[in-house]
Amino acid sequence: MNATPALRDLAPEHALRRLELTVTRRLDGLLQGDHLGLLPGPGSEPAEGRAYMPGDDVRAMDWNLTARAAAPHVRDRVADRELETWALVDATASMDFGTGRLEKRDLAVFAVAAVAFLTERTGNRVGARILRDDGTVRVPARTGRPHLLGLLRTLLATPRGVPGRGGRGSASASLGAAAELLRRTEGRRRGLVVAVSDFLDPVESWRRPLRLLAARHQLLAVEVVDPRELTLPDVGMLTVVDPETGRRREIPTASRRLRERYAAAAAEQRAAIAAGLRAAGAAHLRLRTDGDWMRDLVRHVLAHRRTAAAAPHPRAGAASPADFPGGGAP
């Protein structure tokens, strides 16, 4: 039994008010400021020129300034104030699971809300592609609080997955196919893409599509995990059901050897997912249904802030002066 009721069990307006208060009061107070750095990366607006230093991106070379100064110079860039943020949200049957305080599906909505509420305040457009067992649902990118609340309302109203319909291996419910669709249809304008999933599809099915997205956009991969996906408790004979296929199986959890094998296989799977996300060029944030998702998000932000503060000067690949993607210096 979850310690916290699922958001979808509440009235829609009550659930939305709870989401907004959670994000804007607690998260905003912890991080302070209007521009919060979830991801590293340069902006696109020209800023001050300075002398070239080892490690600078040669693509930032300012040849006019170099010629005038008779020495190599580069030009820093600041982030655009208005960018598009797209959320790619996994709402397939495997997300309808949770033994912690939240279900994975609810935790995914919290992650999207955290990014959306904070980016929307700076005038950014926010849109979503929701991956369901029967395909994807598109919410166009627009500005404004009413649109944002409508997007979250759509996420909350997304029906639960149906075991045996779609699921892993189905072309209509493939994370890789959804990422490729997002790249082809919404990828013209540079921005931020937040992929929220348990990433249980085979790594090779989504690694390349995400890498292609990351080649043009800042990419944040939010991996949603439940503790029972990592270890098994000793509770005797346990009946488990695959939410994607509906298959049932009896598991003798009293067997210590079986529990150890399960934990080892789960650790290997999560390591493969982490390696796949690194290869795709995504910033990786793992959230657990039994943990404090807000604390984990803050740690992720502060880690990037420390990276930016430790850098001797901004350069491609380092954190930009704008703390949050799509925001300029306040």
C-alpha positions in Angstrom: 0.0 0.0 0.0 1.4 3.4 -1.0 2.0 5.9 1.8 0.8 8.7 -0.5 -2.4 8.4 -2.5 -2.0 8.3 -6.3 -2.5 11.7 -7.9 -5.1 10.2 -10.3 -7.2 9.1 -7.2 -7.7 12.8 -6.4 -10.1 15.2 -8.2 -8.2 16.7 -11.2 -8.2 20.3 -9.9 -7.1 19.1 -6.4 -4.3 17.1 -8.0 -3.1 20.0 -10.1 -3.1 22.4 -7.1 -1.2 19.8 -5.1 1.4 19.5 -7.9 1.8 23.3 -8.3 2.2 23.9 -4.6 4.7 21.1 -4.2 6.9 22.4 -7.0 6.6 26.2 -6.6 6.8 26.3 -2.8 9.2 23.5 -1.8 11.4 23.1 -4.9 11.7 26.8 -5.6 12.6 27.5 -2.0 15.3 24.9 -2.0 17.0 26.1 -5.2 16.4 29.8 -4.9 16.3 32.0 -8.0 14.2 31.9 -11.2 16.7 30.1 -13.4 17.7 26.6 -12.3 20.4 24.6 -14.0 19.3 21.0 -14.8 21.6 20.6 -17.7 25.0 21.9 -18.8 25.3 23.6 -22.2 26.0 26.9 -24.0 23.4 29.3 -25.3 23.2 30.8 -28.8 23.3 34.6 -28.3 26.7 36.2 -28.8 28.3 37.7 -25.6 31.7 39.0 -24.8 34.9 38.0 -26.6 38.0 36.8 -24.8 41.3 35.2 -25.5 41.3 31.6 -26.6 42.2 29.1 -23.8 43.0 25.3 -24.2 39.8 23.4 -24.0 37.6 26.0 -25.8 35.4 24.9 -28.6 37.0 25.9 -31.9 33.5 26.5 -33.3 33.3 29.5 -30.9 36.3 31.2 -32.6 35.7 34.8 -33.5 37.8 35.3 -36.6 37.2 39.1 -36.8 38.4 39.6 -33.2 41.3 37.3 -33.8 42.4 39.3 -36.8 42.2 42.6 -35.0 44.0 41.3 -31.8 46.5 39.2 -33.8 45.8 36.4 -31.3 43.2 33.7 -31.1 39.9 34.9 -29.6 36.6 33.2 -28.9 33.2 34.7 -28.2 31.1 33.4 -25.3 27.4 32.9 -25.7 24.4 33.4 -23.4 21.3 31.3 -23.4 18.2 32.3 -25.2 15.4 33.6 -23.0 12.7 31.7 -24.9 13.2 28.1 -25.9 10.9 25.1 -26.3 10.8 22.3 -23.7 9.4 19.0 -24.8 8.6 16.2 -22.4 8.7 12.6 -23.7 6.6 10.7 -21.1 6.3 7.0 -20.8 2.8 6.0 -19.9 2.9 2.3 -20.9 1.7 -0.5 -18.6 5.1 -0.9 -16.9 4.7 2.5 -15.3 1.5 1.4 -13.5 3.5 0.0 -10.6 4.7 1.3 -7.3 5.5 -0.2 -3.9 6.9 3.0 -2.4 5.2 6.3 -1.7 4.2 6.8 -5.3 3.5 4.8 -8.4 6.1 5.2 -11.2 3.4 6.9 -13.3 2.8 9.6 -10.6 6.5 10.1 -10.1 6.8 10.7 -13.9 4.1 13.4 -13.6 5.9 15.1 -10.7 9.2 15.2 -12.8 7.4 16.8 -15.7 5.6 19.3 -13.4 8.9 20.3 -11.8 10.5 21.1 -15.1 7.3 22.6 -16.7 6.3 25.0 -13.8 9.8 26.4 -13.5 10.5 26.8 -17.3 7.0 28.3 -18.0 7.7 31.3 -15.7 10.4 32.6 -18.1 8.1 32.5 -21.1 9.2 29.1 -22.5 6.9 27.0 -24.6 6.2 23.6 -23.1 4.8 20.6 -25.0 4.7 16.8 -24.6 4.6 13.5 -26.4 2.9 10.9 -24.2 3.8 7.3 -25.0 0.9 4.9 -24.5 0.4 1.2 -25.3 -1.6 2.2 -28.4 0.7 4.9 -29.7 1.6 8.5 -28.8 -0.5 11.6 -27.8 0.8 15.0 -28.8 0.3 18.1 -26.6 1.6 21.1 -28.7 4.2 23.4 -27.2 2.6 26.7 -26.0 3.2 29.3 -23.3 1.0 30.3 -20.4 -0.2 28.7 -17.2 -3.6 27.6 -18.5 -1.8 25.6 -21.2 0.6 24.1 -18.7 -2.2 23.0 -16.4 -4.0 21.5 -19.4 -0.8 19.5 -20.3 -0.6 18.1 -16.7 -4.3 17.4 -16.7 -3.8 15.3 -19.9 -1.0 13.4 -18.2 -3.1 12.7 -15.1 -6.0 11.6 -17.3 -3.9 9.2 -19.5 -5.5 5.8 -19.1 -3.6 3.0 -17.5 -1.9 0.5 -19.7 -3.7 -2.7 -20.7 -1.6 -5.9 -20.1 -1.0 -7.7 -23.4 -1.9 -4.7 -25.5 1.2 -3.0 -27.0 3.9 -3.3 -24.5 7.6 -3.9 -24.8 8.6 -4.9 -28.3 5.5 -3.4 -29.8 6.3 -0.8 -32.5 3.4 1.4 -31.3 4.7 1.5 -27.8 8.4 1.8 -28.4 10.3 4.5 -26.6 12.8 4.6 -29.4 10.1 5.1 -32.0 8.5 7.9 -29.9 11.9 9.6 -29.6 12.4 9.4 -33.3 9.0 10.8 -33.9 9.7 13.7 -31.6 12.9 14.4 -33.4 11.4 14.4 -36.8 8.3 16.5 -36.0 9.4 18.9 -33.2 13.2 19.0 -33.7 13.6 22.0 -35.8 14.0 24.5 -33.0 16.7 23.9 -30.4 15.6 23.4 -26.9 15.3 21.1 -23.9 13.9 17.5 -24.2 13.1 15.7 -20.9 12.6 11.9 -21.4 10.8 10.4 -18.4 10.6 6.5 -18.4 11.7 3.4 -16.7 13.8 2.7 -19.8 12.9 -1.0 -19.7 12.8 -1.3 -23.5 16.0 -2.9 -24.9 18.8 -0.3 -24.7 19.7 -0.7 -28.4 16.1 0.2 -29.3 16.3 3.7 -27.8 20.0 4.6 -27.6 20.4 5.9 -31.1 17.1 7.9 -31.3 18.0 9.6 -28.0 21.5 10.3 -29.3 20.1 11.9 -32.4 17.9 14.1 -30.2 20.9 15.0 -28.0 22.8 16.1 -31.1 20.4 19.1 -31.4 18.8 19.5 -28.0 19.8 19.5 -24.4 18.6 16.1 -23.2 17.6 15.1 -19.7 16.8 11.5 -19.1 14.7 10.9 -15.9 14.8 7.2 -15.0 11.9 6.2 -12.7 12.6 3.2 -10.5 10.7 1.2 -7.9 12.7 -0.7 -5.2 11.0 -4.0 -6.0 12.6 -3.7 -9.4 16.0 -3.9 -7.7 15.6 -6.4 -5.0 13.0 -9.1 -3.9 11.7 -9.3 -0.3 11.6 -12.6 1.5 7.8 -13.1 1.6 7.4 -16.7 0.6 5.6 -17.7 -2.6 5.0 -14.5 -4.5 2.7 -14.2 -7.5 4.0 -11.6 -10.0 2.3 -10.3 -13.1 4.1 -8.8 -16.1 2.2 -5.5 -16.7 3.1 -5.4 -20.4 2.1 -9.0 -21.3 -0.2 -10.0 -18.5 1.8 -13.2 -17.9 1.7 -14.5 -14.3 4.4 -16.4 -12.5 5.0 -17.9 -9.0 8.3 -16.8 -7.4 9.7 -18.6 -4.3 11.2 -15.6 -2.7 12.3 -17.6 0.4 15.2 -18.8 -1.7 18.2 -16.7 -0.9 20.0 -17.8 -4.0 17.1 -16.6 -6.2 17.0 -13.2 -4.4 20.7 -12.8 -5.0 20.4 -13.7 -8.6 17.5 -11.3 -9.0 19.5 -8.4 -7.4 22.5 -9.2 -9.6 20.4 -9.2 -12.8 18.6 -6.0 -11.8 21.9 -4.3 -11.1 23.3 -5.4 -14.4 20.1 -4.1 -16.2 20.4 -0.7 -14.5 24.1 -0.4 -15.3 23.3 -1.1 -19.0 20.6 1.6 -18.9 23.0 4.1 -17.4 25.7 3.2 -20.0 23.1 3.6 -22.8 22.1 7.0 -21.5 25.7 8.1 -21.3 26.3 6.9 -24.9 23.2 8.9 -26.0 24.7 12.1 -24.5 21.9 12.5 -22.0 22.1 14.0 -18.5 20.9 11.2 -16.2 18.6 11.7 -13.2 17.3 8.6 -11.4 14.2 9.0 -9.2 12.8 6.3 -6.9 9.2 5.8 -5.8 10.4 5.2 -2.2 12.8 8.2 -2.1 12.5 12.0 -1.9 12.3 12.9 -5.6 12.7 16.6 -4.7 15.9 16.0 -2.9 17.3 14.0 -5.8 16.3 16.7 -8.2 18.0 19.4 -6.1 21.2 17.3 -5.8 21.2 17.0 -9.6 20.9 20.8 -10.0 23.5 21.6 -7.4 26.0 19.1 -8.9 25.8 21.0 -12.2 26.1 24.4 -10.4 29.2 23.2 -8.7 30.6 22.1 -12.1 29.9 25.5 -13.5 31.5 27.3 -10.5 34.6 25.1 -10.7 35.1 25.8 -14.4 37.7 28.6 -15.0 35.5 30.0 -17.8 32.4 29.0 -19.8 33.0 26.8 -22.7 31.0 24.4 -24.9 29.8 21.5 -22.8 30.1 23.3 -19.5 27.2 24.9 -17.6 26.1 28.1 -19.1 25.5 31.3 -17.0 21.8 30.7 -17.3 21.0 28.3 -14.6 18.0 26.8 -16.2 17.7 25.8 -19.9 16.0 28.5 -21.8 16.7 31.3 -19.2 19.2 34.1 -19.6 21.0 35.7 -16.7 18.5 37.3 -14.3 
